[in-house]
């Protein structure tokens, strides 16, 4: 989750969102629909009820509209199918899927232009971000989880607030960032739990149980229940991580496997040299065990600003994986390719 820092207060940040969403209007699609796609400028025009609605075809809107045709697919799969069919009847498919569907267009008016804000079902329930926050704090503060004043926003302009988490006596602690969702049919309220190695503040990959940590816009889940179950799951996971670290510390380094691991790293030479240098440090400091390898990678992922952010994320991911898997399992795994056709971090 890419975040940018917000200098305003949480109240101000949420008020900006609330005021903006207060201008959003809705229109259920009860009649026929006419669709035009403008691939060169990544826009869509939806005409219904005598009005024209324009939308910017970002990944969010493509997934929302594409899911009316291809059910239950993730965003990447939907976008792939969208691009395959954009010049072969996609507009007609959308017209059939949307016409008389009851789907609700959420839009903003600016003069004569109606800009699509999102697409929802008729059963969508709006949630005021401030109301959600107040209820969440009422639920979390009795167990010591409270806001720490750090505010961020996502690329989709969702407000994110960091909470302090008590009980950090082990090797690994918890971080918690709350994402205040938008009423656009795509953005949900989320509790993103992170893991941090306390002795050196190395970040591990985040973890999330989608069933507990994502509040969607329905009446089926009480906010208080949602919060408490998410916390319980996070602390349970933390206990598992402590056991995984102990197991990794007990796995003595096989230097032949370590050489194979270093050979397979799909990194620039300068980055490989940084990995080797940090690994030497960790082996001296932590001992000749597999936890040292994970520590070296997550340290660089968290602290080495000379490495590109994407590569740092990959180092953190790879270092974290050495908790769930042994070095032998990681080294013996076949290489994977990214969507762009390049090797992932292990070639």
Residue pairs with C-beta under 8 A, 6 or more apart in sequence:
1 154
1 160
1 177
1 179
1 192
1 206
2 154
2 155
3 152
3 153
3 154
3 160
3 177
4 152
4 153
5 150
5 151
5 152
6 13
6 151
6 152
6 153
6 159
7 151
8 16
8 151
9 151
10 133
10 147
10 151
10 159
10 161
11 130
13 151
13 153
13 159
14 129
14 130
14 133
14 159
14 180
15 130
17 129
17 157
17 159
17 180
17 182
18 128
18 129
18 130
21 182
21 183
23 108
23 109
24 106
24 107
24 108
24 117
24 183
25 106
25 107
25 108
25 109
26 104
26 105
26 106
26 107
27 48
27 49
27 51
27 53
27 104
27 105
27 107
28 102
28 103
28 104
28 105
28 122
29 48
29 49
29 98
29 99
29 100
29 101
29 102
29 103
29 104
29 105
30 49
30 100
30 102
31 48
31 49
31 99
31 100
32 48
32 95
32 99
32 100
33 46
33 47
33 48
33 94
33 95
33 98
33 99
34 46
34 47
34 48
34 95
35 44
35 45
35 46
35 47
35 91
35 92
35 94
35 95
35 98
36 44
36 45
36 47
36 91
37 43
37 44
37 45
37 57
37 86
37 90
37 91
38 44
38 45
39 86
39 87
42 56
42 57
42 58
43 54
43 55
43 56
43 57
44 54
44 55
44 57
44 61
44 65
44 116
45 52
45 53
45 54
45 55
46 52
46 53
46 55
46 98
46 105
46 116
47 53
48 98
48 105
51 114
52 114
53 105
53 107
53 114
53 115
53 116
54 113
54 114
54 115
54 116
55 61
55 115
55 116
56 116
59 75
59 79
60 118
60 156
60 184
60 186
61 116
61 118
61 119
62 75
62 78
62 79
62 82
63 75
63 78
63 79
63 186
64 118
64 119
64 185
64 186
65 94
65 98
65 119
66 73
66 78
66 79
66 81
66 82
67 73
67 78
68 94
68 97
68 98
68 101
68 103
69 81
69 93
69 94
69 97
70 77
70 78
70 81
73 81
76 339
82 90
85 93
102 121
102 122
103 119
103 120
103 121
103 122
104 119
104 120
104 121
104 122
104 124
104 185
105 116
105 119
106 116
106 117
106 118
106 119
106 120
106 183
106 184
106 185
107 114
107 115
107 116
107 117
108 114
108 115
108 117
109 115
117 184
118 182
118 183
118 184
118 185
118 186
119 185
120 184
120 185
120 217
121 185
123 218
124 183
124 185
124 217
125 217
125 218
125 219
126 183
126 217
127 181
127 183
127 189
127 217
129 159
129 180
129 181
132 180
132 181
132 189
132 215
132 223
133 161
133 178
133 180
135 223
135 224
136 178
136 223
136 227
137 146
137 147
138 224
139 223
139 224
139 227
139 228
140 146
140 163
140 227
140 231
143 166
143 231
144 165
144 166
144 167
145 163
145 164
145 165
145 166
145 176
145 231
146 163
146 164
147 161
147 162
147 163
147 164
148 162
148 163
148 164
149 162
150 161
150 162
151 159
151 160
151 161
151 162
152 159
152 160
152 161
152 162
152 177
153 159
153 160
154 160
154 179
156 182
156 187
157 182
158 179
158 180
158 181
158 182
158 187
159 179
159 180
160 177
160 178
160 179
160 180
161 177
161 178
161 180
162 175
162 176
162 177
162 178
163 176
163 177
163 178
164 176
165 173
165 174
165 175
165 176
167 174
167 235
168 174
168 198
170 198
170 238
170 242
171 197
171 198
171 199
171 242
171 245
172 195
172 196
172 197
172 198
172 204
172 238
172 241
172 242
172 245
173 195
173 196
173 198
173 238
174 193
174 194
174 195
174 196
174 234
174 235
174 238
175 193
175 194
175 195
175 196
176 191
176 192
176 193
176 194
176 234
177 191
177 192
177 194
178 189
178 190
178 191
178 192
179 187
179 188
179 189
179 190
179 191
179 192
180 189
181 187
181 188
181 189
181 190
181 215
181 217
183 217
185 217
188 214
188 215
188 216
188 217
189 214
189 215
189 216
190 208
190 213
190 214
190 215
191 213
191 227
191 230
191 234
192 206
192 208
192 213
193 206
193 207
193 208
193 213
193 230
193 234
193 237
194 203
194 204
194 206
195 203
195 204
195 205
195 206
195 207
195 238
195 241
195 320
196 202
196 203
196 204
197 203
197 204
197 295
197 298
200 295
200 299
201 302
201 303
202 295
202 298
202 299
202 301
202 302
202 303
202 319
203 298
203 301
203 302
203 316
204 241
204 298
204 316
204 319
204 320
204 323
205 316
205 317
205 320
207 234
207 237
208 214
209 230
209 233
212 226
212 229
212 230
212 233
213 230
213 233
215 221
215 223
215 226
241 323
244 323
244 324
245 291
245 323
248 289
248 290
248 291
248 294
248 322
248 323
249 286
249 287
249 289
249 290
249 291
250 289
251 289
251 290
251 291
251 326
251 327
252 288
252 289
252 290
253 283
253 288
253 289
253 290
253 292
253 293
253 327
254 327
254 328
257 327
257 328
257 331
258 293
258 327
260 331
261 293
261 327
261 330
261 331
261 346
262 272
262 275
262 276
264 331
264 335
264 346
264 347
265 272
265 275
265 345
265 346
265 347
266 342
266 343
266 344
266 345
266 346
266 347
267 275
267 311
267 345
271 307
271 311
274 300
274 304
274 306
274 307
275 296
275 297
275 300
275 315
278 296
278 299
278 300
278 304
279 292
279 293
279 296
281 296
282 292
282 293
282 295
282 296
282 299
283 292
285 292
286 292
286 295
290 322
290 326
290 327
291 322
293 319
293 322
293 327
294 319
294 320
294 322
294 323
295 319
296 319
297 315
297 316
297 318
297 319
297 322
298 315
298 316
298 319
298 320
300 307
300 312
300 315
301 312
301 313
301 314
301 315
301 316
301 317
301 319
302 312
302 316
304 312
307 315
311 345
314 344
314 345
315 345
317 345
318 330
318 345
318 346
321 330
322 330
330 346
333 346
335 343
335 344
335 346
335 347
336 343
336 344
336 346
337 343
337 344
338 344
